[in-house]
Amino acid sequence: MYRKEDKYPNIIFIILSFLFCILGIIFYIIYKDSLPIRARLCLVWTVIGVVFFTIFYTLLPLFIVTYFE
């Protein structure tokens, strides 16, 4: 059975995984055996962060060019 702290993942790990994607991968590697739910959530939020920042930094120049024309 999973440990209690694995059922309720720490929000700090989720935020850090989203903002600093390399930390999400490191958290996954560290916790994949001992806390599998937390590790999976860190990996999921890392992927969400990568997709979000890719879209953001792709569309940001388009908005800037359009706004300042």
Contact map, one row per residue, 1 for C-alpha under 8 A:
111000000000000000000000000000000000000000000000000000000000000000000
111101100000000000000000000000000010000000000000000000000000000000000
111111100000000000000000000000000010000000000000000000000000000000000
011111110000000000000000000000000000000000000000000000000000000000000
001111111000000000000000000000000000000000000000000000000000000000000
011111111000000000000000000000000011110000000000000000000000000000000
011111111000000000000000000000000000110000000000000000000000000000000
000111111100000000000000000000000000000000000000000000000000000000000
000011111110100000000000000000000000110000000000000000000000000000000
000000011111110000000000000000000000010000000000000000000000000000000
000000001111111000000000000000000000000000000000000000000000000000000
000000000111111100000000000000000000000000000000000000000000000000000
000000001111111110000001001000000000000001000000000000000000000000000
000000000111111111000001000000000000000011001000000000000000000000000
000000000011111111100000000000000000000000000000000000000000000000000
000000000001111111111011000000000000000000000000000000000000000000000
000000000000111111111111101000000000000001101100100000000000000000000
000000000000011111111001000000000000000000001111110000000000000000000
000000000000001111111000000000000000000000000000100000000000000000000
000000000000000111111111000000000000000000000100000000000000000000000
000000000000000111111111100000000000000000000110110000000000000000000
000000000000000010011111110000000000000000000100000000000000000000000
000000000000000110011111111000000000000000000000000000000000000000000
000000000000110111011111111100000000000001101100000000000000000000000
000000000000000010001111111110000000000001100100000000000000000000000
000000000000000000000111111111000000000000000000000000000000000000000
000000000000100010000011111111100000001001000000000000000000000000000
000000000000000000000001111111110000011101100000000000000000000000000
000000000000000000000000111111110000001000000000000000000000000000000
000000000000000000000000011111111000001000000000000000000000000000000
000000000000000000000000001111111111011000000000000000000000000000000
000000000000000000000000000111111111011100000000000000000000000000000
000000000000000000000000000001111111000000000000000000000000000000000
000000000000000000000000000000111111000000000000000000000000000000000
011001000000000000000000000000111111111000000000000000000000000000000
000001000000000000000000000000111111111100000000000000000000000000000
000001101000000000000000000000000011111110000000000000000000000000000
000001101100000000000000000100110011111111000000000000000000000000000
000000000000000000000000001111110011111111100000000000000000000000000
000000000000000000000000000100010001111111110000000000000000000000000
000000000000010000000000000000000000111111111000000000000000000000000
000000000000110010000001101100000000011111111100000000000000000000000
000000000000000010000001100100000000001111111110000000000000000000000
000000000000000000000000000000000000000111111111000000000000000000000
000000000000010011000001000000000000000011111111100000000000000000000
000000000000000011011101100000000000000001111111110000000000000000000
000000000000000001001000000000000000000000111111111000000000000000000
000000000000000001000000000000000000000000011111111100000000000000000
000000000000000011101000000000000000000000001111111110000000000000000
000000000000000001001000000000000000000000000111111111000000000000000
000000000000000000000000000000000000000000000011111111100000000000000
000000000000000000000000000000000000000000000001111111110000000000000
000000000000000000000000000000000000000000000000111111111000000000000
000000000000000000000000000000000000000000000000011111111100000000000
000000000000000000000000000000000000000000000000001111111110000000000
000000000000000000000000000000000000000000000000000111111111000000000
000000000000000000000000000000000000000000000000000011111111100000000
000000000000000000000000000000000000000000000000000001111111110000000
000000000000000000000000000000000000000000000000000000111111111000000
000000000000000000000000000000000000000000000000000000011111111100000
000000000000000000000000000000000000000000000000000000001111111110000
000000000000000000000000000000000000000000000000000000000111111111000
000000000000000000000000000000000000000000000000000000000011111111100
000000000000000000000000000000000000000000000000000000000001111111110
000000000000000000000000000000000000000000000000000000000000111111111
000000000000000000000000000000000000000000000000000000000000011111111
000000000000000000000000000000000000000000000000000000000000001111111
000000000000000000000000000000000000000000000000000000000000000111111
000000000000000000000000000000000000000000000000000000000000000011111
